[in-house]
Amino acid sequence: MARQLPKKDVVIIGLGWTGSILANELTDEGLDVIAIERGPWRDAPTDFPTTYAQDELRYHIRHELFLRPDQMTFTFRHNKNETALPIRTWGAFMPPNGVGGGGVHWNAETWRFLPSDFVLKTHLTERYGASFLPEDMTIQDWGVTFEDLEPHYDAFEYLCGTCGTAGNIQGKIQEGGNPFEGPRSRPYPNPAQKQGFGHTLWGKAATELGYKAFPQPSGNMSQPYVNPLGVRLGPCTYCGYCEWFGCANYSKASPQTTVLPVLVRKSNFAVRDNSEVTKINTVGNHATGVTFVDTSGQEWEQPADLVILAAYSMFNVQLLMHSNIGERYDPATNTGVIGRPLVWA
């Protein structure tokens, strides 16, 4: 039987980038927030100390920072006529596990979508004609535009200390940046990282051929940086251990190096790690909290006025389905909403 905990204003499912940023914003507004994270607590200086070399066997080969296939089974098929089979080992698809989520092991490439990505159906039909898209193609415009999201892109980049060379500031093309990007409200918070010999040689050759070479935007610091929350990040040492690994130098932007140092000090924030949410509880059409299980198998109920799904997208959809919230997408009839973005065949 589930044991009930004291009610909170907000319960957040997952404490990665989305969960930590929202928790910080909501606690700033005075709300009492708890985050529930399936994986373990991860701390930059203690989990990834600079006093020993990165363990490639542990992190790269054995995938220490990722969800284990025996913890959560994913099945895969190429089309609906095949039998879906379980994935036994991860390849390029590596679902995160633990506080910080994918922000711990990402390589910190920090791109913005192009303005045309948000209105792709309109963009393609205007460019190629209404008959260009097949009738059964479900492509749609997003409903939000690049202009709507630009302030949020900007806020995230300054939180992370993103390094890069702007190519378009308020509609004015900038030398050395990406001229095809959407207009930015201001430059990157930090200059681009230093380019190695190979990068420099490739950029020079591309430019001579008439292409627009520019340094890749990155959440790895090119110089010391203090973000808007007052958290200090150090310059990258170019060790090469970014993707698959955590960074103890405070050189790679992650929830641990940008948000959590501030968030965990707040009295109106709490976190339950190693705890898996199994259901979103509802009364009618209103979410009233969540049910979760800890490592001992004890089931708990966390009531809250607001429930935020901030886990990996597949887990969010799965949880909505388990909680019987919304209409599941049926690819045969092209009806329903829940799971639609994740079904291609």
C-alpha positions as CSV (number, residue, x, y, z in Angstrom):
1,M,0.0,0.0,0.0
2,A,1.3,3.4,-0.9
3,R,2.3,5.7,1.9
4,Q,1.3,9.3,1.4
5,L,3.8,12.2,1.7
6,P,3.0,15.8,2.6
7,K,1.6,17.8,-0.3
8,K,3.9,20.0,-2.4
9,D,3.1,22.8,-4.7
10,V,4.9,21.2,-7.6
11,V,6.3,17.7,-8.4
12,I,8.7,17.4,-11.2
13,I,9.3,14.0,-12.9
14,G,13.0,13.9,-13.9
15,L,15.9,16.1,-12.8
16,G,17.8,16.7,-16.0
17,W,18.1,20.0,-17.9
18,T,14.4,20.6,-18.1
19,G,13.6,19.6,-14.5
20,S,16.5,21.5,-12.9
21,I,15.8,24.7,-14.8
22,L,12.0,24.6,-14.1
23,A,12.7,23.8,-10.5
24,N,15.0,26.8,-10.1
25,E,12.5,29.1,-11.8
26,L,9.5,27.9,-9.7
27,T,11.4,27.9,-6.4
28,D,12.4,31.5,-7.2
29,E,8.7,32.3,-7.3
30,G,8.3,30.9,-3.8
31,L,6.7,27.5,-4.7
32,D,7.5,24.3,-2.7
33,V,9.0,21.9,-5.3
34,I,10.1,18.3,-5.2
35,A,11.8,16.5,-8.1
36,I,11.7,12.7,-8.4
37,E,14.5,11.1,-10.4
38,R,14.7,7.4,-11.3
39,G,18.5,7.2,-11.4
40,P,21.2,8.0,-8.8
41,W,22.5,11.4,-7.6
42,R,25.5,12.6,-9.6
43,D,27.8,15.3,-8.4
44,A,30.5,16.8,-10.7
45,P,33.6,16.9,-8.4
46,T,32.9,13.6,-6.5
47,D,31.6,11.4,-9.3
48,F,34.0,12.7,-11.9
49,P,37.1,13.7,-9.9
50,T,40.0,15.3,-11.8
51,T,42.5,13.2,-9.7
52,Y,42.2,10.2,-12.0
53,A,42.1,9.5,-15.7
54,Q,38.7,9.0,-17.3
55,D,37.7,5.3,-17.2
56,E,36.9,4.6,-20.9
57,L,35.9,1.0,-20.1
58,R,33.4,2.1,-17.4
59,Y,31.8,5.0,-19.2
60,H,32.3,4.5,-22.9
61,I,32.1,0.7,-23.2
62,R,29.9,-0.2,-20.2
63,H,27.8,2.9,-20.4
64,E,27.9,3.8,-16.7
65,L,25.8,7.0,-17.1
66,F,23.0,5.4,-19.2
67,L,19.9,3.4,-18.4
68,R,20.5,-0.3,-18.5
69,P,18.5,-2.4,-21.0
70,D,17.5,-4.7,-18.1
71,Q,16.1,-1.7,-16.3
72,M,13.8,-0.6,-19.1
73,T,13.2,-2.6,-22.2
74,F,12.8,-0.8,-25.5
75,T,11.6,-2.7,-28.6
76,F,12.4,-1.7,-32.2
77,R,11.1,-2.5,-35.7
78,H,11.6,-0.9,-39.1
79,N,7.9,-1.0,-40.0
80,K,4.6,-2.1,-38.7
81,N,4.7,-5.4,-40.5
82,E,7.8,-6.6,-38.5
83,T,7.8,-8.1,-35.1
84,A,9.2,-5.6,-32.6
85,L,12.3,-7.0,-30.8
86,P,14.0,-5.8,-27.6
87,I,17.2,-3.8,-27.8
88,R,19.9,-5.6,-25.9
89,T,22.7,-3.1,-26.1
90,W,22.9,0.6,-26.8
91,G,24.4,2.0,-30.0
92,A,23.9,5.7,-30.9
93,F,20.7,5.7,-28.8
94,M,21.7,6.2,-25.2
95,P,18.9,7.1,-22.8
96,P,20.2,8.9,-19.7
97,N,19.8,7.8,-16.1
98,G,20.4,9.8,-13.0
99,V,20.4,13.4,-11.8
100,G,21.5,15.7,-14.7
101,G,20.0,13.4,-17.3
102,G,21.5,13.6,-20.7
103,G,23.2,16.9,-19.7
104,V,25.8,14.9,-17.8
105,H,27.1,12.9,-20.8
106,W,26.3,15.1,-23.8
107,N,29.2,16.5,-25.8
108,A,27.7,20.0,-25.3
109,E,27.0,20.8,-29.0
110,T,24.5,23.7,-28.7
111,W,22.6,24.3,-31.9
112,R,19.4,26.3,-32.5
113,F,16.8,25.0,-34.9
114,L,16.4,27.1,-38.1
115,P,13.4,29.3,-38.5
116,S,12.1,27.1,-41.3
117,D,12.1,24.0,-39.0
118,F,9.2,25.4,-37.0
119,V,7.0,26.0,-40.1
120,L,8.3,23.1,-42.2
121,K,5.0,22.2,-44.0
122,T,4.5,25.9,-44.9
123,H,8.1,26.3,-45.9
124,L,8.2,23.3,-48.2
125,T,4.8,23.9,-49.9
126,E,5.6,27.5,-50.5
127,R,9.0,26.6,-52.0
128,Y,8.1,23.5,-54.0
129,G,4.3,23.7,-54.4
130,A,1.3,22.1,-52.7
131,S,1.7,18.8,-54.6
132,F,5.3,18.3,-53.3
133,L,4.3,16.5,-50.1
134,P,2.6,13.1,-50.4
135,E,-1.0,12.9,-49.1
136,D,-0.2,10.5,-46.4
137,M,2.7,12.5,-45.0
138,T,1.8,13.8,-41.5
139,I,4.3,16.7,-41.5
140,Q,3.0,19.8,-39.7
141,D,4.0,23.3,-38.6
142,W,4.9,23.4,-34.9
143,G,2.5,26.0,-33.8
144,V,5.3,28.1,-32.4
145,T,7.9,30.0,-34.3
146,F,11.6,30.7,-34.0
147,E,10.8,34.2,-32.9
148,D,8.7,32.8,-30.0
149,L,11.5,30.6,-28.8
150,E,14.5,33.0,-29.4
151,P,14.4,34.5,-25.9
152,H,14.5,31.0,-24.4
153,Y,17.3,29.9,-26.7
154,D,19.1,33.0,-25.5
155,A,18.5,32.4,-21.8
156,F,19.7,28.8,-22.1
157,E,22.9,29.8,-23.9
158,Y,23.7,32.4,-21.3
159,L,23.0,29.9,-18.5
160,C,25.4,27.4,-20.2
161,G,28.0,30.0,-21.2
162,T,27.7,28.7,-24.8
163,C,30.8,29.5,-26.9
164,G,30.4,30.5,-30.6
165,T,30.5,33.1,-33.3
166,A,27.2,34.7,-34.1
167,G,26.2,34.8,-37.7
168,N,23.0,36.8,-37.5
169,I,22.4,39.5,-34.8
170,Q,19.0,41.2,-35.1
171,G,18.9,40.5,-38.8
172,K,22.5,41.7,-39.5
173,I,24.8,39.0,-40.9
174,Q,28.1,38.8,-39.0
175,E,31.5,37.9,-40.4
176,G,32.8,34.4,-39.4
177,G,29.5,33.0,-38.1
178,N,26.7,30.9,-39.5
179,P,24.9,33.3,-42.0
180,F,21.9,30.9,-42.3
181,E,20.9,30.9,-38.6
182,G,17.9,32.7,-37.3
183,P,18.4,36.3,-36.0
184,R,19.8,36.4,-32.5
185,S,19.0,39.1,-30.0
186,R,22.7,39.3,-29.0
187,P,26.0,37.5,-29.4
188,Y,27.0,34.3,-27.7
189,P,28.1,34.8,-24.1
190,N,31.6,33.5,-24.9
191,P,33.8,33.4,-28.0
192,A,34.2,30.2,-29.9
193,Q,36.6,27.6,-28.7
194,K,40.2,27.7,-30.1
195,Q,40.3,25.8,-33.3
196,G,43.0,23.1,-33.8
197,F,45.2,22.8,-36.9
198,G,42.8,20.3,-38.6
199,H,39.8,22.5,-38.0
200,T,41.6,25.6,-39.2
201,L,42.9,23.9,-42.3
202,W,39.4,22.5,-43.2
203,G,37.7,25.9,-42.6
204,K,40.3,27.6,-44.8
205,A,39.7,25.1,-47.6
206,A,35.9,25.3,-47.3
207,T,36.1,29.1,-47.4
208,E,38.3,29.1,-50.5
209,L,35.7,26.9,-52.2
210,G,33.0,29.4,-51.5
211,Y,31.4,27.7,-48.5
212,K,30.5,29.5,-45.2
213,A,32.7,27.8,-42.6
214,F,32.2,28.7,-38.9
215,P,33.1,27.3,-35.5
216,Q,30.6,24.9,-34.0
217,P,28.7,26.4,-31.0
218,S,29.7,24.6,-27.8
219,G,28.8,24.4,-24.2
220,N,32.5,23.7,-23.4
221,M,34.0,26.9,-22.0
222,S,36.6,28.8,-24.1
223,Q,37.4,31.0,-21.1
224,P,36.3,31.4,-17.4
225,Y,32.6,32.3,-17.2
226,V,30.1,33.2,-14.5
227,N,26.5,32.5,-15.5
228,P,23.5,34.6,-14.5
229,L,22.9,32.4,-11.5
230,G,26.4,33.2,-10.2
231,V,27.9,29.7,-10.9
232,R,31.5,29.8,-12.2
233,L,32.6,27.6,-15.0
234,G,36.3,27.0,-15.8
235,P,38.0,26.9,-19.2
236,C,38.0,23.7,-21.2
237,T,41.3,21.7,-21.1
238,Y,40.5,20.0,-24.4
239,C,40.9,16.5,-22.8
240,G,38.5,15.0,-25.4
241,Y,36.3,13.2,-22.8
242,C,33.0,15.0,-23.3
243,E,30.4,12.6,-24.8
244,W,29.8,9.5,-22.6
245,F,31.6,11.2,-19.7
246,G,31.0,13.7,-16.9
247,C,33.2,16.8,-16.5
248,A,34.7,17.6,-13.1
249,N,36.5,20.7,-14.4
250,Y,33.3,22.7,-14.4
251,S,34.2,23.3,-18.1
252,K,31.2,21.5,-19.7
253,A,27.8,23.0,-19.2
254,S,25.5,20.5,-17.4
255,P,22.8,20.8,-14.7
256,Q,25.5,20.0,-12.2
257,T,27.7,22.9,-13.3
258,T,25.1,25.6,-14.0
259,V,21.9,25.1,-12.0
260,L,22.1,22.5,-9.3
261,P,24.7,24.3,-7.1
262,V,22.1,27.1,-6.6
263,L,19.0,24.9,-6.6
264,V,20.1,22.4,-3.9
265,R,20.7,25.2,-1.4
266,K,17.1,26.3,-1.4
267,S,14.9,25.3,1.5
268,N,11.8,25.0,-0.8
269,F,13.4,22.4,-3.0
270,A,13.8,18.7,-2.4
271,V,14.8,15.7,-4.5
272,R,14.1,12.0,-4.3
273,D,16.7,10.1,-6.4
274,N,16.7,6.3,-7.1
275,S,12.9,6.6,-7.2
276,E,10.7,5.7,-10.2
277,V,7.4,7.3,-10.9
278,T,4.9,4.7,-12.0
279,K,1.8,6.7,-12.4
280,I,0.4,10.2,-12.6
281,N,-2.6,10.4,-10.2
282,T,-5.7,12.2,-11.5
283,V,-9.1,13.2,-10.4
284,G,-11.2,13.8,-13.5
285,N,-9.1,15.8,-15.9
286,H,-6.8,17.2,-13.1
287,A,-3.5,15.8,-12.1
288,T,-3.3,15.5,-8.3
289,G,0.2,14.1,-7.8
290,V,2.3,11.0,-8.6
291,T,2.9,7.5,-7.3
292,F,6.5,6.3,-7.2
293,V,8.6,3.4,-5.9
294,D,11.9,3.6,-4.1
295,T,14.8,1.0,-4.2
296,S,13.3,-0.9,-1.3
297,G,10.1,-1.5,-3.2
298,Q,8.1,0.8,-1.0
299,E,5.4,2.7,-2.9
300,W,4.8,6.3,-2.1
301,E,2.2,8.9,-3.1
302,Q,3.3,12.5,-3.6
303,P,0.4,14.9,-3.8
304,A,0.9,18.2,-5.6
305,D,-1.0,21.0,-7.2
306,L,1.1,20.9,-10.4
307,V,2.8,17.8,-12.1
308,I,5.5,18.5,-14.6
309,L,6.8,15.7,-16.9
310,A,10.5,16.5,-17.5
311,A,11.9,13.1,-18.2
312,Y,13.2,11.8,-21.5
313,S,10.4,12.2,-24.2
314,M,9.9,8.4,-24.5
315,F,9.5,8.1,-20.8
316,N,7.0,11.0,-20.6
317,V,4.9,9.3,-23.3
318,Q,5.1,6.0,-21.6
319,L,4.0,7.4,-18.3
320,L,1.1,9.2,-19.9
321,M,0.0,5.9,-21.3
322,H,0.4,4.0,-18.0
323,S,-1.7,6.7,-16.4
324,N,-4.4,6.5,-19.0
325,I,-4.1,10.2,-19.8
326,G,-5.0,11.3,-23.3
327,E,-5.8,9.4,-26.4
328,R,-3.1,7.1,-27.6
329,Y,-1.9,7.6,-31.2
330,D,-3.1,4.9,-33.7
331,P,-0.9,4.9,-36.8
332,A,-3.4,2.8,-38.7
333,T,-6.2,5.4,-38.4
334,N,-3.9,8.4,-37.8
335,T,-5.9,9.4,-34.7
336,G,-4.9,10.2,-31.2
337,V,-2.1,12.3,-29.8
338,I,-0.1,10.5,-27.1
339,G,2.9,8.9,-28.7
340,R,2.4,10.4,-32.2
341,P,5.8,12.1,-32.5
342,L,7.5,8.8,-31.6
343,V,5.8,6.6,-34.3
344,W,7.1,6.6,-37.8
345,A,5.8,3.2,-39.1
